[in-house]
Amino acid sequence: MVEASGEQPAANRRTIEIIRSAAKALTAVTALLLSAPLAGCDTSANALDVIESPAGIATGGHSSVNAVSALEQLRGVPVKGRVPKTGYTRDEFGPAWANTDRNGCDTRNDILARDLANETFKPGTNNCVVASGTLADNYTGTTINFVRGRDASSDVQIDHIVAPSDAWQKGAQQLNADQRKELANDPLNLMAADGPTNSAKGDKDAATWLPPNKGFRCEYAARQTAVKAKYTLWMTEAEHAAISGILESCN
């Protein structure tokens, strides 16, 4: 994990704080932007195409996902077989937690700051390194206290909703290095999650793993669909059927 601890201009720090505050204030309106097709891999269009739900959505029922729009988007995702994993390494998607948005903070800490409540920051890092906070975990529906440290940090991990390994076997080999780096650091594809549950998920797709918290499955299926559509990835027949079945049961 890359930590950014250098000094930043006050204006830049203020910009970071405004962006984070706005993200926390927004309600679960993922569907509003999922209703429009995502624009390929053009990095100029890779700003937050889907507004993530705030912490706490896990405790309720179905999230406010527009299942009709998600199903329409799903129809545009190709269905193909999984290709061999030959040549895959995590390095194919660039360095872990790169500062792709150039805000001075690495991606892992950006996502922690976005998804945790009551977060605090390590002194001297210009609010870039999250020291503690509370996560309303979407995958399990539980609340997790996060404290930065060699052991405790593993309690909360940053999940790639579409795992790089899965993406590699379903079209990412055809992307260039910058596009794969963008995929690995895209907030649309990232979420703070319970560490053990994330580890159990591994690189499984929706045909072989779903969040234990059923109330989050609609948004999970919509987010996987959005990521695969945005980066021109495909799904296997079993994966497509699983996601279709979830979205058809929503709303």
Disulfide bonds with the S-S distance in Angstrom:
Cys105-Cys128 2.00
Cys218-Cys250 1.91
